[in-house]
Amino acid sequence: MSPEIKFQSILSPNQVMPWSSLSQTSVNAADLSIVFPESIEQLSAVVQTCYEQRWRLLSCGQRTKLHWGANHRLTNVDVVVSTARLNQLVEHWIDDFTTCVEAGMGFAELQTKLQLHGQIWPVDTLYSHRATEGGIIATADGGSLRQRYGSVRDTVIGIEFVRYDGEVVKAGGRVVKNVAGYDLMKLMTGAYGTLGILSRINLRLYPIPTDSQTVVLSGAAEAIAEAALQTRLRGITATAMDIIGTHKGVRLAGRFQGITAGVQEQIERFQTIADEAGLTSEWVDDGFWASLTDDLEAVEPDQIDPLLCKVGLLPTQLVPLLQQLDNNLTSNWLGRLHNATGLGLLSFSMDGADLAELANVLTVLRSHCTAHKGYLTVLQAPPSLSLEPWGYTGNALTMMKAIKQQFDPHGLLNPGRFVGGL
């Protein structure tokens, strides 16, 4: 029995539609259905039905990161479940600086509502104009603000999700110091929907900074590396501190926020480091960060240009990584790497790119990352790129498989999308 018929008793006709009816999609899956539950109860019923039929699910919000990870071509899926209509701000505990939102709520809409009360959720995600809270958390797409506020998982203090069999599970709470039960919040963050479908999330919030200034340092790569090291050694408290690389060179960008006196003091310390390293300083407005994000995004959601990779390695090896790129690649590229954590993104223009050359270069970069306690993950790329997306070489795969077996014993949730084909 087709999903359209099976879901008739659960959803209205406008909540079930063929995938092919969606615009702005590069994925050809004419026989696939996408469903849009409008309540937690409907989401639970949809998942329960899929479990009974043993239908394989792919969960998403507004599909901005549907092309991330393995098996994004929908070749091993029977139904797509979108939480886009689960989009309400459930509760905002203003004095506690916490909120509860449904997974399909838009990131931009949430920030607008929070800003009315002088608060923000401190995440710098890609596709911020369309991304949903659930999608951001499922892919752990936190961006440069992790320098000051920590990763996405550090801001998630409670979750509700739907299990493989339709049961609704809750963990955590609405206060920052809640420690009851297992820390499922961290387990679900970055799991790409392979352990459950997020339905509600409790988030930790922060006040909007009163002042914000950005300074960009330019100069020789070796001097940038030294300045980046000194910002770590001297405890410069920036909101964001990114090493940015292109074929035109390497820069170090610091974003300083807070009360004006504190911002000025930190900038002076940053300028001292720049002077010692012989670097040029430039003050820019905050639009600088938005332009970097724009350069990393695909033109349309679920497209694959640019090719995008997530990397992590020792912070001391960030500039050498960018130098390897500059020495080995002829096409346009952009690196945006977080100085404190060694995490970041690399993007490569597909305009006239040689896929064989790109595959070779990424193999070299992956080896560099692995050799320095890190990784390189291909988030989005053409199917013809001959490189395994995750390239995982750690020793935790057995544990990950055991967790997957506990949370999704029949392998129905986002099958094959995560590390090791989970």
C-alpha positions in Angstrom: 0.0 0.0 0.0 1.4 3.4 -1.0 2.2 6.0 1.7 -0.5 8.4 0.3 -3.2 5.8 1.0 -1.8 4.6 4.3 -1.6 8.2 5.7 -5.2 9.1 4.8 -6.4 8.4 8.3 -3.6 10.5 9.9 -3.0 13.5 7.6 -5.1 15.7 5.4 -4.4 15.6 1.6 -2.3 18.8 1.7 0.0 17.2 4.1 1.1 14.4 1.7 2.6 15.2 -1.6 5.0 13.7 -4.2 8.6 14.8 -3.9 8.6 15.8 -7.5 6.1 18.6 -6.7 8.8 20.5 -4.7 10.6 23.3 -6.4 14.3 24.0 -6.0 15.4 20.4 -5.7 18.2 18.6 -7.5 17.3 15.2 -6.2 15.3 13.1 -8.7 13.0 10.8 -6.7 9.7 10.8 -8.6 8.1 7.9 -6.7 8.9 9.3 -3.3 6.4 11.0 -1.0 7.0 13.8 1.5 4.7 14.2 4.5 4.2 17.3 6.7 2.9 16.5 10.2 1.4 19.5 11.9 1.5 18.2 15.5 3.6 16.0 17.7 0.8 13.5 17.7 0.7 13.4 13.9 4.5 13.0 13.7 4.3 10.1 16.2 1.5 8.5 14.2 3.4 8.9 10.9 6.6 7.3 12.3 4.5 4.5 13.9 2.9 3.8 10.6 6.3 3.7 8.8 7.6 1.3 11.5 4.6 -1.0 11.0 5.2 -1.0 7.3 9.0 -1.1 7.7 9.3 2.0 5.5 12.6 3.8 5.6 12.4 7.4 6.6 14.5 10.5 5.8 13.7 13.4 8.2 14.2 17.0 7.3 12.9 20.5 8.0 13.2 23.0 5.2 15.7 20.7 3.3 18.5 23.2 3.5 21.0 20.5 4.6 19.3 17.5 3.0 22.3 17.1 0.7 24.8 16.7 3.6 26.2 13.3 4.5 26.1 10.1 2.6 23.1 8.7 0.7 21.6 12.2 0.1 20.3 11.1 -3.3 17.4 9.4 -1.6 18.1 6.0 -3.2 17.5 4.1 0.0 14.4 5.8 1.4 10.6 5.2 1.1 9.2 8.3 2.8 10.5 11.8 3.6 9.1 13.3 6.8 9.4 17.1 7.1 9.0 18.9 10.4 8.6 22.3 8.6 5.0 22.7 9.9 6.0 22.0 13.5 7.2 25.6 13.7 6.0 27.2 17.0 7.8 28.9 19.8 6.3 26.8 22.6 7.6 28.8 25.6 10.1 31.6 26.4 11.3 31.8 29.9 12.7 35.3 29.6 14.2 35.6 33.0 15.8 32.2 32.8 17.3 32.9 29.3 15.8 29.6 28.0 13.2 28.8 25.4 11.3 25.7 24.1 10.7 25.6 20.3 9.3 23.0 17.9 11.9 21.5 15.6 10.6 23.0 12.4 10.8 26.6 13.7 12.9 28.8 11.5 16.2 30.0 12.8 15.6 33.5 11.5 12.1 33.7 13.0 13.3 32.5 16.4 16.1 35.1 16.4 13.6 37.9 15.6 11.3 36.9 18.4 14.2 36.6 20.9 15.6 40.0 19.9 12.4 41.7 21.1 13.6 40.7 24.6 17.2 41.5 24.1 18.3 37.8 23.7 19.8 35.6 21.0 20.5 31.9 20.4 24.2 32.1 19.7 24.6 30.1 16.6 26.1 31.1 13.2 24.5 28.6 10.9 24.5 28.2 7.1 21.3 29.0 5.3 20.1 31.1 8.3 17.2 32.5 6.3 15.6 29.0 5.8 17.3 26.6 8.3 15.2 25.1 11.1 16.1 24.5 14.7 15.9 20.8 14.3 18.1 20.7 11.2 20.7 22.9 12.8 20.9 20.6 15.8 20.8 17.4 13.8 23.8 18.5 11.8 25.5 20.4 14.6 26.0 23.4 12.4 27.1 26.0 14.9 29.6 28.2 13.0 32.1 30.8 14.3 30.2 31.8 17.5 31.4 28.6 19.2 34.6 30.6 20.0 32.6 32.4 22.7 29.5 30.4 23.3 30.6 26.8 22.7 29.1 24.3 20.2 25.5 23.8 19.3 25.2 20.9 21.8 26.4 23.2 24.6 23.2 25.3 24.1 20.7 22.4 24.0 19.4 21.7 27.5 16.4 19.6 26.7 14.9 17.6 23.9 11.9 15.7 22.8 12.1 13.3 19.9 10.1 10.5 18.2 11.6 7.1 18.3 11.8 4.6 15.4 8.5 3.1 16.6 6.6 6.3 17.1 7.1 6.6 20.9 7.8 10.2 22.1 10.9 10.5 24.3 11.9 13.4 26.5 15.3 14.2 28.1 16.8 17.1 30.0 14.7 20.1 31.1 14.3 23.8 30.8 17.0 25.0 33.2 20.7 25.1 32.4 21.8 23.1 35.4 19.4 20.2 34.9 21.3 16.9 35.1 18.5 14.4 35.4 18.7 11.2 33.3 21.0 10.4 30.4 22.5 13.3 28.3 20.5 12.4 25.2 20.8 16.1 24.1 24.5 15.6 23.2 23.8 12.2 21.6 21.1 13.6 19.3 23.1 16.7 18.3 25.0 15.9 15.1 23.4 12.5 14.6 21.8 13.5 11.3 18.5 12.2 12.4 19.7 8.6 12.6 18.6 8.0 16.2 15.3 9.8 16.3 13.3 12.7 14.8 13.5 15.8 16.9 10.2 17.4 17.7 10.9 20.0 20.4 14.1 21.5 21.8 14.9 23.5 24.9 17.7 26.1 24.2 20.0 28.2 26.3 19.9 31.8 25.4 22.3 34.8 25.9 21.9 38.6 26.0 22.5 40.6 22.8 26.0 42.3 23.1 25.8 46.1 23.4 28.8 46.7 21.1 30.3 44.7 18.2 33.5 45.3 16.2 35.5 43.2 13.8 39.2 43.5 12.9 40.8 41.6 10.1 44.6 41.0 10.0 46.4 40.4 6.7 50.0 39.4 5.9 52.3 36.5 5.3 50.9 33.1 6.2 53.6 32.4 8.8 52.8 35.7 10.5 49.1 34.9 10.6 49.9 31.5 12.2 52.0 33.2 14.8 49.3 35.8 15.6 46.7 33.1 15.8 48.9 31.2 18.2 49.4 34.3 20.4 45.6 35.0 20.6 45.2 31.5 22.1 48.2 31.8 24.4 47.3 35.3 25.7 43.6 34.5 26.2 42.0 37.0 23.8 38.3 36.7 24.5 36.8 37.2 21.1 33.2 36.2 20.1 34.7 34.7 16.9 38.3 34.3 15.8 38.6 32.7 12.3 41.5 31.9 10.1 40.3 32.7 6.5 42.1 31.4 3.5 41.6 31.7 -0.3 44.0 31.6 -3.3 44.7 35.2 -2.5 46.2 34.5 0.9 45.4 33.9 4.6 43.8 36.4 7.0 42.8 36.3 10.7 39.5 37.9 11.6 38.5 38.7 15.2 35.0 39.7 16.2 34.8 41.4 19.6 31.4 41.9 21.4 30.3 43.0 24.8 30.3 46.3 26.6 32.2 49.0 24.8 35.1 49.3 27.3 35.7 45.6 27.2 35.6 45.5 23.4 38.1 48.3 23.1 40.5 46.6 25.6 40.4 43.3 23.7 40.9 45.1 20.3 44.0 46.9 21.8 45.5 43.5 22.9 44.7 42.1 19.4 46.3 45.0 17.7 49.4 44.5 19.8 49.7 41.0 18.6 49.2 42.2 15.0 52.0 44.8 15.4 54.4 42.3 16.8 53.7 39.9 13.9 54.0 42.7 11.3 50.5 42.4 10.1 48.1 44.9 8.6 44.8 45.7 10.4 41.5 46.6 8.9 38.3 47.5 10.7 35.2 46.1 8.9 31.5 46.0 9.8 29.6 42.9 10.9 28.4 42.3 7.3 31.9 40.8 6.8 30.7 37.6 8.6 27.5 37.3 6.6 29.5 37.6 3.3 31.7 34.7 4.4 28.7 32.6 5.2 27.1 33.5 1.8 30.3 32.3 0.0 30.0 28.9 1.8 26.4 28.3 0.8 24.9 26.6 -2.3 23.0 28.9 -4.6 19.8 27.0 -3.8 19.0 24.5 -1.0 20.0 20.9 -1.7 22.3 21.9 -4.6 26.0 20.8 -4.6 27.9 23.9 -5.7 30.1 24.6 -3.9 31.6 21.3 -2.8 31.7 21.6 1.0 33.8 19.9 3.6 34.0 20.1 7.4 37.4 19.7 9.0 38.8 19.4 12.4 42.5 19.2 13.5 45.0 20.7 15.9 44.7 24.6 15.8 48.5 24.8 15.1 47.9 23.0 11.8 45.2 25.2 10.4 47.5 27.6 8.4 49.6 24.6 7.1 46.3 23.0 5.9 45.4 26.2 4.0 48.9 26.4 2.5 48.6 22.8 1.2 45.4 23.9 -0.5 47.0 26.9 -2.1 49.9 24.8 -3.3 47.8 21.9 -4.8 44.6 23.3 -6.2 44.0 25.4 -9.2 40.2 26.1 -8.8 38.7 28.7 -6.5 38.3 27.7 -2.8 37.6 29.3 0.6 38.6 28.1 4.1 36.9 29.4 7.2 38.5 27.8 10.3 37.9 28.5 14.0 41.2 29.4 15.7 40.4 28.1 19.1 38.9 24.7 18.2 40.6 23.7 14.9 37.2 23.2 13.4 35.8 24.8 10.2 34.6 24.6 6.7 36.3 24.4 3.3 34.4 25.1 0.1 35.4 24.5 -3.5 33.8 26.1 -6.5 32.4 23.5 -9.0 32.6 26.0 -11.9 35.0 24.3 -14.3 36.4 22.2 -11.5 38.3 18.9 -12.2 36.7 16.3 -10.0 39.7 14.0 -10.2 42.0 16.8 -9.1 39.6 17.7 -6.2 39.4 14.1 -5.1 43.2 13.9 -5.0 43.6 17.2 -3.1 40.9 16.2 -0.6 42.7 12.9 0.0 45.9 14.8 0.8 44.0 17.1 3.1 42.3 14.3 4.9 45.6 12.6 5.5 46.9 15.9 6.9 43.9 16.2 9.2 44.1 12.6 10.4 47.8 12.9 11.1 47.1 15.9 13.4 44.3 14.3 15.5 41.5 15.4 13.2 39.2 14.5 10.3 37.8 15.8 7.0 34.2 15.1 6.2 32.7 15.8 2.8 29.3 17.4 3.5 28.1 18.0 0.0 29.6 16.9 -3.3 28.6 15.5 -6.7 27.8 11.8 -6.6 30.6 11.3 -9.1 33.2 12.5 -6.6 35.2 9.3 -5.9 35.7 9.9 -2.2 34.0 8.3 0.8 32.2 11.2 2.6 33.1 10.5 6.2 36.6 8.9 6.0 36.3 7.8 9.6 39.4 6.1 11.0 38.6 6.2 14.7 37.9 3.3 17.1 34.3 4.3 18.1 32.4 2.7 15.2 31.5 -0.4 17.2 30.0 1.7 19.9 28.2 3.9 17.3 26.7 0.7 15.8 25.6 -0.5 19.2 23.9 2.8 19.9 22.2 2.8 16.5 20.9 -0.7 17.2 19.4 0.4 20.5 17.8 3.5 19.1 16.8 2.2 15.6 17.0 -1.6 15.6 15.5 -1.9 12.1 17.6 0.8 10.5 14.6 2.8 9.4 15.8 6.4 10.3 17.9 8.1 7.7 19.5 4.8 6.6 23.1 5.0 5.4 23.5 8.7 5.9 25.9 8.6 8.9 29.4 7.3 9.6 30.0 3.7 8.6 26.7 3.5 6.7 24.6 3.9 9.9 
